[in-house]
Amino acid sequence: MDGFVTAEAGRRRTLKAPIGCVGTGLHSGQRAELTLRPAAAGTGIVFRRTDLGIDIPAAFDRVIDTRLCTAIGEGQARIGTIEHVMAALAGTGIDDAFVEVDGPEAPIMDGSAAPFVFLIDCAGIATTAAPRSAIEVLRPIRVEDASGAFAELLPARESAFDAELEIDFPNTAIGRQAVSMRLSPHAFREGLADARTFTLAEDVARLRAAGLAQGGSLQNAVVVDGPMVLNPGGLRRADEFVRHKLLDVVGDLALAGAPLRARFRGSRSGHALNNRLLRALFADASAWRMVGVPTLAEGISGARAAASVAA
């Protein structure tokens, strides 16, 4: 499979019907209502602040904040914690949709992408007649920070999106974890979608003093205190922590605007490095190209998607 391309590989996909949910913003602590709506082929993913009447395209160059979440903005409008919604849309192969939010943050739900995948499944997926394109990485692109954490995109060995990620939280229940997989809709659903966000107990007071994590609880995050996981139900998987970090990678890289044909490698990568990686990729016109995704019967052109990414 080509990245997140599904059985209807060469055609763009949207939702069959609107569907919504209500929850709490992880950092704001405010009630947050979200509605997913179908969109015409070629629209891409567009977030809409319904209280302000402002649309914000889900694009790497609209990211305005990467502190413990990915936030996009347009003028006075901001929508934070979009990465789990974006991961669910990318993981289920949705190309075109409006994501309506009635305030400055998407609801956190249970801290994973699974509730949003459930919404998409309930709404249904419609395949359009419009062709789909992908972004092929042609040469290595790498970013890193002062601590040695890094993220990189490499040319794919096959026509697919492969990802490798490792994390290291010494002296905690998290420890060193690594995961490697070829991302497809099935792999996303079975291997990443239900992995929850997490934090260290020692950081909670500091985050709240900084105005963050106001809506955080054991119902929407895994909390680790040294060697202990404080959630009564424990973990969903032994390596849930690194799987959630890879879930974040999927959501952040979905801001490229089209599926990636590439290999991703990262060590302790977070939202800031993920966004820097896309900015570095698109700053170098020789490092990528748009390619058509063939249907069962024909080859197709990527001109429309190329225009949207380059805009």
Contacts in CASP RR format, 6 or more apart in sequence:
PFRMAT RR
TARGET T0000
AUTHOR 0000-0000-0000
METHOD contacts of the structure
MODEL  1
MDGFVTAEAGRRRTLKAPIGCVGTGLHSGQRAELTLRPAAAGTGIVFRRT
DLGIDIPAAFDRVIDTRLCTAIGEGQARIGTIEHVMAALAGTGIDDAFVE
VDGPEAPIMDGSAAPFVFLIDCAGIATTAAPRSAIEVLRPIRVEDASGAF
AELLPARESAFDAELEIDFPNTAIGRQAVSMRLSPHAFREGLADARTFTL
AEDVARLRAAGLAQGGSLQNAVVVDGPMVLNPGGLRRADEFVRHKLLDVV
GDLALAGAPLRARFRGSRSGHALNNRLLRALFADASAWRMVGVPTLAEGI
SGARAAASVAA
1 9 0 8 1.000
1 160 0 8 1.000
1 182 0 8 1.000
1 184 0 8 1.000
1 185 0 8 1.000
2 9 0 8 1.000
2 134 0 8 1.000
2 159 0 8 1.000
2 160 0 8 1.000
2 161 0 8 1.000
2 259 0 8 1.000
2 261 0 8 1.000
2 293 0 8 1.000
3 134 0 8 1.000
3 160 0 8 1.000
3 161 0 8 1.000
3 182 0 8 1.000
3 183 0 8 1.000
3 184 0 8 1.000
3 259 0 8 1.000
3 260 0 8 1.000
3 261 0 8 1.000
4 90 0 8 1.000
4 91 0 8 1.000
4 92 0 8 1.000
4 93 0 8 1.000
4 161 0 8 1.000
4 183 0 8 1.000
4 184 0 8 1.000
4 185 0 8 1.000
4 188 0 8 1.000
4 259 0 8 1.000
5 93 0 8 1.000
5 132 0 8 1.000
5 134 0 8 1.000
5 259 0 8 1.000
5 293 0 8 1.000
6 13 0 8 1.000
6 93 0 8 1.000
6 185 0 8 1.000
8 127 0 8 1.000
8 295 0 8 1.000
9 132 0 8 1.000
9 293 0 8 1.000
9 294 0 8 1.000
9 295 0 8 1.000
9 296 0 8 1.000
10 131 0 8 1.000
10 132 0 8 1.000
10 292 0 8 1.000
10 293 0 8 1.000
10 294 0 8 1.000
10 295 0 8 1.000
10 300 0 8 1.000
11 127 0 8 1.000
11 128 0 8 1.000
11 129 0 8 1.000
11 130 0 8 1.000
11 131 0 8 1.000
11 132 0 8 1.000
11 295 0 8 1.000
12 41 0 8 1.000
12 42 0 8 1.000
12 95 0 8 1.000
12 96 0 8 1.000
12 127 0 8 1.000
12 128 0 8 1.000
12 130 0 8 1.000
12 131 0 8 1.000
12 132 0 8 1.000
13 93 0 8 1.000
13 94 0 8 1.000
13 95 0 8 1.000
13 96 0 8 1.000
13 125 0 8 1.000
13 126 0 8 1.000
13 127 0 8 1.000
13 128 0 8 1.000
13 132 0 8 1.000
14 38 0 8 1.000
14 39 0 8 1.000
14 40 0 8 1.000
14 41 0 8 1.000
14 94 0 8 1.000
14 95 0 8 1.000
14 96 0 8 1.000
14 97 0 8 1.000
14 125 0 8 1.000
14 126 0 8 1.000
14 128 0 8 1.000
15 36 0 8 1.000
15 37 0 8 1.000
15 38 0 8 1.000
15 94 0 8 1.000
15 97 0 8 1.000
15 120 0 8 1.000
15 123 0 8 1.000
15 124 0 8 1.000
15 125 0 8 1.000
15 126 0 8 1.000
16 38 0 8 1.000
16 123 0 8 1.000
16 124 0 8 1.000
16 125 0 8 1.000
16 126 0 8 1.000
17 38 0 8 1.000
17 123 0 8 1.000
17 124 0 8 1.000
18 35 0 8 1.000
18 36 0 8 1.000
18 37 0 8 1.000
18 38 0 8 1.000
18 123 0 8 1.000
19 35 0 8 1.000
19 36 0 8 1.000
19 119 0 8 1.000
19 120 0 8 1.000
19 122 0 8 1.000
19 123 0 8 1.000
20 33 0 8 1.000
20 34 0 8 1.000
20 35 0 8 1.000
20 36 0 8 1.000
20 119 0 8 1.000
21 33 0 8 1.000
21 34 0 8 1.000
21 107 0 8 1.000
21 109 0 8 1.000
21 115 0 8 1.000
21 119 0 8 1.000
22 31 0 8 1.000
22 32 0 8 1.000
22 33 0 8 1.000
22 34 0 8 1.000
22 107 0 8 1.000
23 31 0 8 1.000
23 32 0 8 1.000
23 33 0 8 1.000
23 34 0 8 1.000
23 107 0 8 1.000
23 108 0 8 1.000
23 109 0 8 1.000
24 30 0 8 1.000
24 31 0 8 1.000
24 32 0 8 1.000
24 107 0 8 1.000
24 108 0 8 1.000
24 215 0 8 1.000
24 216 0 8 1.000
24 220 0 8 1.000
25 31 0 8 1.000
25 32 0 8 1.000
25 81 0 8 1.000
25 105 0 8 1.000
25 106 0 8 1.000
25 107 0 8 1.000
25 108 0 8 1.000
25 214 0 8 1.000
25 215 0 8 1.000
26 69 0 8 1.000
26 81 0 8 1.000
26 105 0 8 1.000
26 108 0 8 1.000
26 111 0 8 1.000
26 197 0 8 1.000
26 213 0 8 1.000
26 215 0 8 1.000
26 216 0 8 1.000
26 220 0 8 1.000
26 221 0 8 1.000
27 68 0 8 1.000
27 69 0 8 1.000
27 80 0 8 1.000
27 81 0 8 1.000
27 105 0 8 1.000
27 211 0 8 1.000
27 212 0 8 1.000
27 213 0 8 1.000
27 214 0 8 1.000
27 215 0 8 1.000
28 104 0 8 1.000
28 105 0 8 1.000
28 214 0 8 1.000
28 215 0 8 1.000
29 105 0 8 1.000
29 214 0 8 1.000
29 215 0 8 1.000
29 216 0 8 1.000
30 103 0 8 1.000
30 104 0 8 1.000
30 105 0 8 1.000
32 101 0 8 1.000
32 102 0 8 1.000
32 103 0 8 1.000
32 105 0 8 1.000
32 106 0 8 1.000
32 107 0 8 1.000
33 101 0 8 1.000
33 102 0 8 1.000
33 107 0 8 1.000
34 85 0 8 1.000
34 99 0 8 1.000
34 100 0 8 1.000
34 101 0 8 1.000
34 102 0 8 1.000
34 106 0 8 1.000
34 107 0 8 1.000
35 99 0 8 1.000
35 100 0 8 1.000
36 97 0 8 1.000
36 98 0 8 1.000
36 99 0 8 1.000
36 100 0 8 1.000
36 116 0 8 1.000
36 119 0 8 1.000
36 120 0 8 1.000
36 123 0 8 1.000
37 97 0 8 1.000
37 98 0 8 1.000
37 99 0 8 1.000
37 100 0 8 1.000
38 96 0 8 1.000
38 97 0 8 1.000
38 98 0 8 1.000
38 126 0 8 1.000
39 46 0 8 1.000
39 96 0 8 1.000
39 97 0 8 1.000
39 98 0 8 1.000
40 96 0 8 1.000
41 95 0 8 1.000
41 96 0 8 1.000
41 128 0 8 1.000
41 129 0 8 1.000
41 130 0 8 1.000
42 95 0 8 1.000
42 96 0 8 1.000
42 130 0 8 1.000
42 304 0 8 1.000
42 305 0 8 1.000
42 308 0 8 1.000
43 96 0 8 1.000
43 97 0 8 1.000
43 98 0 8 1.000
44 57 0 8 1.000
44 58 0 8 1.000
44 95 0 8 1.000
44 96 0 8 1.000
44 97 0 8 1.000
44 257 0 8 1.000
44 308 0 8 1.000
45 57 0 8 1.000
45 58 0 8 1.000
45 86 0 8 1.000
45 89 0 8 1.000
45 94 0 8 1.000
45 95 0 8 1.000
45 96 0 8 1.000
45 97 0 8 1.000
45 99 0 8 1.000
45 254 0 8 1.000
45 257 0 8 1.000
46 55 0 8 1.000
46 56 0 8 1.000
46 57 0 8 1.000
46 58 0 8 1.000
46 97 0 8 1.000
46 98 0 8 1.000
46 99 0 8 1.000
47 55 0 8 1.000
47 56 0 8 1.000
47 57 0 8 1.000
47 58 0 8 1.000
47 72 0 8 1.000
47 79 0 8 1.000
47 82 0 8 1.000
47 98 0 8 1.000
47 99 0 8 1.000
47 100 0 8 1.000
47 101 0 8 1.000
48 54 0 8 1.000
48 55 0 8 1.000
48 56 0 8 1.000
48 98 0 8 1.000
48 99 0 8 1.000
48 100 0 8 1.000
48 101 0 8 1.000
49 55 0 8 1.000
49 56 0 8 1.000
49 77 0 8 1.000
49 79 0 8 1.000
49 101 0 8 1.000
49 102 0 8 1.000
49 103 0 8 1.000
49 104 0 8 1.000
50 100 0 8 1.000
50 101 0 8 1.000
50 102 0 8 1.000
50 103 0 8 1.000
51 102 0 8 1.000
51 103 0 8 1.000
52 76 0 8 1.000
52 77 0 8 1.000
53 77 0 8 1.000
54 74 0 8 1.000
54 75 0 8 1.000
54 76 0 8 1.000
54 77 0 8 1.000
55 74 0 8 1.000
56 62 0 8 1.000
56 72 0 8 1.000
56 73 0 8 1.000
56 74 0 8 1.000
56 77 0 8 1.000
56 79 0 8 1.000
57 72 0 8 1.000
58 72 0 8 1.000
58 82 0 8 1.000
58 86 0 8 1.000
58 99 0 8 1.000
58 254 0 8 1.000
58 255 0 8 1.000
58 257 0 8 1.000
59 72 0 8 1.000
59 255 0 8 1.000
59 257 0 8 1.000
60 255 0 8 1.000
60 256 0 8 1.000
60 257 0 8 1.000
60 275 0 8 1.000
60 278 0 8 1.000
60 279 0 8 1.000
60 282 0 8 1.000
61 279 0 8 1.000
61 282 0 8 1.000
62 72 0 8 1.000
62 73 0 8 1.000
62 74 0 8 1.000
62 255 0 8 1.000
63 70 0 8 1.000
63 71 0 8 1.000
63 72 0 8 1.000
63 73 0 8 1.000
63 255 0 8 1.000
63 275 0 8 1.000
64 71 0 8 1.000
64 72 0 8 1.000
64 73 0 8 1.000
64 78 0 8 1.000
65 71 0 8 1.000
65 78 0 8 1.000
65 80 0 8 1.000
66 270 0 8 1.000
66 271 0 8 1.000
66 272 0 8 1.000
66 274 0 8 1.000
66 275 0 8 1.000
67 212 0 8 1.000
67 271 0 8 1.000
68 207 0 8 1.000
68 212 0 8 1.000
68 213 0 8 1.000
68 271 0 8 1.000
69 80 0 8 1.000
69 81 0 8 1.000
69 82 0 8 1.000
69 83 0 8 1.000
69 271 0 8 1.000
70 80 0 8 1.000
70 81 0 8 1.000
70 82 0 8 1.000
70 83 0 8 1.000
70 86 0 8 1.000
70 248 0 8 1.000
70 251 0 8 1.000
70 252 0 8 1.000
70 255 0 8 1.000
70 271 0 8 1.000
70 274 0 8 1.000
70 275 0 8 1.000
71 78 0 8 1.000
71 79 0 8 1.000
71 80 0 8 1.000
71 81 0 8 1.000
71 82 0 8 1.000
72 78 0 8 1.000
72 79 0 8 1.000
72 80 0 8 1.000
72 82 0 8 1.000
72 255 0 8 1.000
73 79 0 8 1.000
78 104 0 8 1.000
79 101 0 8 1.000
79 103 0 8 1.000
79 104 0 8 1.000
79 105 0 8 1.000
79 106 0 8 1.000
80 104 0 8 1.000
80 105 0 8 1.000
80 106 0 8 1.000
81 105 0 8 1.000
81 106 0 8 1.000
81 108 0 8 1.000
82 99 0 8 1.000
82 106 0 8 1.000
83 247 0 8 1.000
83 248 0 8 1.000
83 251 0 8 1.000
83 252 0 8 1.000
83 271 0 8 1.000
84 106 0 8 1.000
84 108 0 8 1.000
84 109 0 8 1.000
84 111 0 8 1.000
84 112 0 8 1.000
84 113 0 8 1.000
84 116 0 8 1.000
84 197 0 8 1.000
84 247 0 8 1.000
84 251 0 8 1.000
85 99 0 8 1.000
85 106 0 8 1.000
85 113 0 8 1.000
85 116 0 8 1.000
86 250 0 8 1.000
86 251 0 8 1.000
86 252 0 8 1.000
86 254 0 8 1.000
86 255 0 8 1.000
87 113 0 8 1.000
87 116 0 8 1.000
87 188 0 8 1.000
87 192 0 8 1.000
87 193 0 8 1.000
87 247 0 8 1.000
87 248 0 8 1.000
87 250 0 8 1.000
87 251 0 8 1.000
87 254 0 8 1.000
88 113 0 8 1.000
88 116 0 8 1.000
88 117 0 8 1.000
88 119 0 8 1.000
88 120 0 8 1.000
88 193 0 8 1.000
89 97 0 8 1.000
89 99 0 8 1.000
89 116 0 8 1.000
89 120 0 8 1.000
89 254 0 8 1.000
90 188 0 8 1.000
90 250 0 8 1.000
90 251 0 8 1.000
90 253 0 8 1.000
90 254 0 8 1.000
90 259 0 8 1.000
91 113 0 8 1.000
91 117 0 8 1.000
91 183 0 8 1.000
91 185 0 8 1.000
91 188 0 8 1.000
91 189 0 8 1.000
91 193 0 8 1.000
91 250 0 8 1.000
92 117 0 8 1.000
92 120 0 8 1.000
92 121 0 8 1.000
92 125 0 8 1.000
92 185 0 8 1.000
92 188 0 8 1.000
92 189 0 8 1.000
93 125 0 8 1.000
93 185 0 8 1.000
93 259 0 8 1.000
94 120 0 8 1.000
94 125 0 8 1.000
95 132 0 8 1.000
95 258 0 8 1.000
96 128 0 8 1.000
99 106 0 8 1.000
108 197 0 8 1.000
108 215 0 8 1.000
108 216 0 8 1.000
108 220 0 8 1.000
108 221 0 8 1.000
109 115 0 8 1.000
109 116 0 8 1.000
109 220 0 8 1.000
110 196 0 8 1.000
110 219 0 8 1.000
110 220 0 8 1.000
111 196 0 8 1.000
111 197 0 8 1.000
111 220 0 8 1.000
111 221 0 8 1.000
112 193 0 8 1.000
112 194 0 8 1.000
112 195 0 8 1.000
112 196 0 8 1.000
112 197 0 8 1.000
112 244 0 8 1.000
112 247 0 8 1.000
113 192 0 8 1.000
113 193 0 8 1.000
113 194 0 8 1.000
113 247 0 8 1.000
114 193 0 8 1.000
114 194 0 8 1.000
117 189 0 8 1.000
117 193 0 8 1.000
130 304 0 8 1.000
131 292 0 8 1.000
131 293 0 8 1.000
131 300 0 8 1.000
131 301 0 8 1.000
131 302 0 8 1.000
131 304 0 8 1.000
132 258 0 8 1.000
132 259 0 8 1.000
132 292 0 8 1.000
132 293 0 8 1.000
132 300 0 8 1.000
132 305 0 8 1.000
133 258 0 8 1.000
133 290 0 8 1.000
133 291 0 8 1.000
133 292 0 8 1.000
133 293 0 8 1.000
133 300 0 8 1.000
133 301 0 8 1.000
133 302 0 8 1.000
133 303 0 8 1.000
133 304 0 8 1.000
133 305 0 8 1.000
133 306 0 8 1.000
134 258 0 8 1.000
134 259 0 8 1.000
134 260 0 8 1.000
134 261 0 8 1.000
134 290 0 8 1.000
134 291 0 8 1.000
134 292 0 8 1.000
134 293 0 8 1.000
134 305 0 8 1.000
135 256 0 8 1.000
135 257 0 8 1.000
135 258 0 8 1.000
135 259 0 8 1.000
135 260 0 8 1.000
135 261 0 8 1.000
135 262 0 8 1.000
135 288 0 8 1.000
135 289 0 8 1.000
135 290 0 8 1.000
135 291 0 8 1.000
135 309 0 8 1.000
136 155 0 8 1.000
136 156 0 8 1.000
136 261 0 8 1.000
136 262 0 8 1.000
136 288 0 8 1.000
136 289 0 8 1.000
136 290 0 8 1.000
136 291 0 8 1.000
137 153 0 8 1.000
137 154 0 8 1.000
137 155 0 8 1.000
137 156 0 8 1.000
137 260 0 8 1.000
137 261 0 8 1.000
137 262 0 8 1.000
137 263 0 8 1.000
137 281 0 8 1.000
137 287 0 8 1.000
137 288 0 8 1.000
138 155 0 8 1.000
138 286 0 8 1.000
138 287 0 8 1.000
138 288 0 8 1.000
138 289 0 8 1.000
139 155 0 8 1.000
139 286 0 8 1.000
139 287 0 8 1.000
140 152 0 8 1.000
140 153 0 8 1.000
140 154 0 8 1.000
140 155 0 8 1.000
141 152 0 8 1.000
141 153 0 8 1.000
141 277 0 8 1.000
141 280 0 8 1.000
141 281 0 8 1.000
141 284 0 8 1.000
141 287 0 8 1.000
142 150 0 8 1.000
142 151 0 8 1.000
142 152 0 8 1.000
142 153 0 8 1.000
142 277 0 8 1.000
142 280 0 8 1.000
143 150 0 8 1.000
143 151 0 8 1.000
143 152 0 8 1.000
143 273 0 8 1.000
143 276 0 8 1.000
143 277 0 8 1.000
143 280 0 8 1.000
144 150 0 8 1.000
144 151 0 8 1.000
144 273 0 8 1.000
145 272 0 8 1.000
145 273 0 8 1.000
147 268 0 8 1.000
148 267 0 8 1.000
148 268 0 8 1.000
149 266 0 8 1.000
149 267 0 8 1.000
149 268 0 8 1.000
149 269 0 8 1.000
149 270 0 8 1.000
149 273 0 8 1.000
150 265 0 8 1.000
150 266 0 8 1.000
150 267 0 8 1.000
150 268 0 8 1.000
150 269 0 8 1.000
150 273 0 8 1.000
151 249 0 8 1.000
151 264 0 8 1.000
151 265 0 8 1.000
151 266 0 8 1.000
151 269 0 8 1.000
151 270 0 8 1.000
151 273 0 8 1.000
151 274 0 8 1.000
151 276 0 8 1.000
151 277 0 8 1.000
152 264 0 8 1.000
152 265 0 8 1.000
152 266 0 8 1.000
152 277 0 8 1.000
153 260 0 8 1.000
153 262 0 8 1.000
153 263 0 8 1.000
153 264 0 8 1.000
153 277 0 8 1.000
153 281 0 8 1.000
154 262 0 8 1.000
154 263 0 8 1.000
154 264 0 8 1.000
154 265 0 8 1.000
155 262 0 8 1.000
155 263 0 8 1.000
156 162 0 8 1.000
156 261 0 8 1.000
156 262 0 8 1.000
156 263 0 8 1.000
157 263 0 8 1.000
159 261 0 8 1.000
160 182 0 8 1.000
160 183 0 8 1.000
160 184 0 8 1.000
160 261 0 8 1.000
161 182 0 8 1.000
161 183 0 8 1.000
161 259 0 8 1.000
161 260 0 8 1.000
161 261 0 8 1.000
161 262 0 8 1.000
161 263 0 8 1.000
161 264 0 8 1.000
162 180 0 8 1.000
162 181 0 8 1.000
162 182 0 8 1.000
162 183 0 8 1.000
162 262 0 8 1.000
162 263 0 8 1.000
162 264 0 8 1.000
163 179 0 8 1.000
163 180 0 8 1.000
163 181 0 8 1.000
163 182 0 8 1.000
163 183 0 8 1.000
163 246 0 8 1.000
163 249 0 8 1.000
163 250 0 8 1.000
163 263 0 8 1.000
163 264 0 8 1.000
163 265 0 8 1.000
164 178 0 8 1.000
164 179 0 8 1.000
164 180 0 8 1.000
164 263 0 8 1.000
164 264 0 8 1.000
164 265 0 8 1.000
164 266 0 8 1.000
165 178 0 8 1.000
165 179 0 8 1.000
165 180 0 8 1.000
165 242 0 8 1.000
165 245 0 8 1.000
165 246 0 8 1.000
165 249 0 8 1.000
165 264 0 8 1.000
165 265 0 8 1.000
165 266 0 8 1.000
165 267 0 8 1.000
165 269 0 8 1.000
166 176 0 8 1.000
166 177 0 8 1.000
166 178 0 8 1.000
166 179 0 8 1.000
166 242 0 8 1.000
166 266 0 8 1.000
166 267 0 8 1.000
166 268 0 8 1.000
167 174 0 8 1.000
167 175 0 8 1.000
167 176 0 8 1.000
167 177 0 8 1.000
167 178 0 8 1.000
167 241 0 8 1.000
167 242 0 8 1.000
167 245 0 8 1.000
167 267 0 8 1.000
167 268 0 8 1.000
168 175 0 8 1.000
168 176 0 8 1.000
168 177 0 8 1.000
168 267 0 8 1.000
168 268 0 8 1.000
169 175 0 8 1.000
169 176 0 8 1.000
169 200 0 8 1.000
169 224 0 8 1.000
169 241 0 8 1.000
170 176 0 8 1.000
171 226 0 8 1.000
172 200 0 8 1.000
172 224 0 8 1.000
172 226 0 8 1.000
172 227 0 8 1.000
173 224 0 8 1.000
173 226 0 8 1.000
173 227 0 8 1.000
173 228 0 8 1.000
173 229 0 8 1.000
174 198 0 8 1.000
174 224 0 8 1.000
174 241 0 8 1.000
177 239 0 8 1.000
177 241 0 8 1.000
177 242 0 8 1.000
178 242 0 8 1.000
179 239 0 8 1.000
179 242 0 8 1.000
179 243 0 8 1.000
179 246 0 8 1.000
181 187 0 8 1.000
181 191 0 8 1.000
181 246 0 8 1.000
183 250 0 8 1.000
188 250 0 8 1.000
191 243 0 8 1.000
192 243 0 8 1.000
192 244 0 8 1.000
192 246 0 8 1.000
192 247 0 8 1.000
192 250 0 8 1.000
193 247 0 8 1.000
194 236 0 8 1.000
195 236 0 8 1.000
195 237 0 8 1.000
195 240 0 8 1.000
195 241 0 8 1.000
195 243 0 8 1.000
195 244 0 8 1.000
195 246 0 8 1.000
195 247 0 8 1.000
196 220 0 8 1.000
196 221 0 8 1.000
196 222 0 8 1.000
196 236 0 8 1.000
196 240 0 8 1.000
196 244 0 8 1.000
197 220 0 8 1.000
197 221 0 8 1.000
197 222 0 8 1.000
197 244 0 8 1.000
198 221 0 8 1.000
198 222 0 8 1.000
198 223 0 8 1.000
198 224 0 8 1.000
198 240 0 8 1.000
198 241 0 8 1.000
198 244 0 8 1.000
199 207 0 8 1.000
199 213 0 8 1.000
199 221 0 8 1.000
199 222 0 8 1.000
199 223 0 8 1.000
199 224 0 8 1.000
200 223 0 8 1.000
200 224 0 8 1.000
200 225 0 8 1.000
200 226 0 8 1.000
201 223 0 8 1.000
201 224 0 8 1.000
201 225 0 8 1.000
201 226 0 8 1.000
201 230 0 8 1.000
202 225 0 8 1.000
204 213 0 8 1.000
204 223 0 8 1.000
207 213 0 8 1.000
208 214 0 8 1.000
218 230 0 8 1.000
218 231 0 8 1.000
218 232 0 8 1.000
222 229 0 8 1.000
222 231 0 8 1.000
222 234 0 8 1.000
222 235 0 8 1.000
222 240 0 8 1.000
222 241 0 8 1.000
223 229 0 8 1.000
223 230 0 8 1.000
223 231 0 8 1.000
224 230 0 8 1.000
229 235 0 8 1.000
237 243 0 8 1.000
245 269 0 8 1.000
245 270 0 8 1.000
248 270 0 8 1.000
248 271 0 8 1.000
248 274 0 8 1.000
249 264 0 8 1.000
249 266 0 8 1.000
249 269 0 8 1.000
249 270 0 8 1.000
249 274 0 8 1.000
252 270 0 8 1.000
252 271 0 8 1.000
252 274 0 8 1.000
252 275 0 8 1.000
252 278 0 8 1.000
253 260 0 8 1.000
253 264 0 8 1.000
253 274 0 8 1.000
253 277 0 8 1.000
253 278 0 8 1.000
255 275 0 8 1.000
255 278 0 8 1.000
256 278 0 8 1.000
256 281 0 8 1.000
256 282 0 8 1.000
256 309 0 8 1.000
257 305 0 8 1.000
257 308 0 8 1.000
257 309 0 8 1.000
258 290 0 8 1.000
258 305 0 8 1.000
258 308 0 8 1.000
258 309 0 8 1.000
259 293 0 8 1.000
261 291 0 8 1.000
269 277 0 8 1.000
281 287 0 8 1.000
281 288 0 8 1.000
282 288 0 8 1.000
282 309 0 8 1.000
290 302 0 8 1.000
290 303 0 8 1.000
290 305 0 8 1.000
290 306 0 8 1.000
290 309 0 8 1.000
291 302 0 8 1.000
292 299 0 8 1.000
292 300 0 8 1.000
292 301 0 8 1.000
292 302 0 8 1.000
293 300 0 8 1.000
294 300 0 8 1.000
END
